[in-house]
Amino acid sequence: MPEHQKSIDLKDKAMKADIHPKYEPVVFRDLASGVAFLTRSTVTSTKTIEWEDGNTYPVFDVEISSASHPFYTGKQRILDSAGRVERFNARYKKFGKQS
C-alpha cells in the first residue's frame, strides 16, 4: 500500500487533556440591533439567557455584528459631502487658471 493511503491511528493523535478551552454553545447578542444568535465558542460570560429551545446559555454582548454593520445591511450612512465639495471648489476655483 502506498504511503499516502495508510490509515492513521487517531489514538496517537488525540489532543492533550485539560489544556484547551471549553468549546460550548453561547448566545451572541448584538446591542445595536437586538438580534441574538446561538453558536459555539470558547468565550465565557457570567450572564445567561433562556433561549428559544428552553435551555439556558451564557450570553455575550457585542456592540456590532453582521446584523447591524452597514457593510452587511446595506444601510450605509451618507455623509454631507456636497457641502464639502462646494467649499473646496469655491476655495480653489482660481487655482490653475491663467489670467
N, C-alpha and C positions, 0 to 999 in steps of 0.2 A: 504494500500500500504506500502511495506517495506520502511524503512528509506533511504536506498541507492538508491531507484528508484524514489524518489521525485524529481521533477524538481526544478531547481534553478532559481530564478528571477534575471536575469542579470542586471536589472536596479539598484539593490542594490550593485552590484559588479563592477560597472564601474570605470575606472581609474580616478584619480583626474585630473582636468584640469590644464594646464599651468605649470606642474612640470616635464614633460617628454620631452626629446629632440625630435626634429622632425626626423622622420624615412622616408627619401626620397630617390629617385633614385640618384645615384652618380656613376661616372666613376672612376675606379681604373686603373692607367697606370703604368706598370712595366717599370722602366727606364733601366733595364739591357737588356730586350728582345724587348721592344717596344710594347708589347701586351697590349691591353686595354680591360676591360670588364665592362659592366654595371650591377650594382646590387643595392640593397637598403642598406642604412647605416645611422648612426647618425653622421658621420664625416662631417665637414664643410670645405669649401675651397672658396677662393676668385677667383681662376682660374676657367675658364669654357672651355668647348669643345663642338663642334657641333657633335652630334652622327649620326650614320648611318640612324636613323629614321627621321632626320631633326630637332630634338629638341636639345636644349642646356642644358647641365647638368654641375654641378660642377665636377671638375676633381681633384683627389687626387693622387699624385705621390708616388709610393713606390719603394724602391731600389731593392727589390726581391719579387717574388711571385711564385706560383706553376709553372708558365710558364718559369721561369729561374732558379729555385732552383735545384741543382744537384740531390737531392733525388727524385724529381718528373720527371725530364727529363731523368735520367739515364746516364747523361754525367758527371760522377764524375771525378775530377782531379786525375791523377795518380802521386803520389809523387815519388821522386827519392829514393826509399827505398833500391835498390840494392847496391848503394854506401855505405849506412849506415850499411847494414848488413855485407858487406865485411870489413869495418873498425872495426866493433865490433868483427868479427871473428879473424881478424889479431891481435887485441889488447889482446884478451883473449884466444888465441889458446893454450897456455901452462897451462891455469888455469884448475885445476882438473886432470891433467895428472901426473902419477907417473914416476919418472926417474929411 
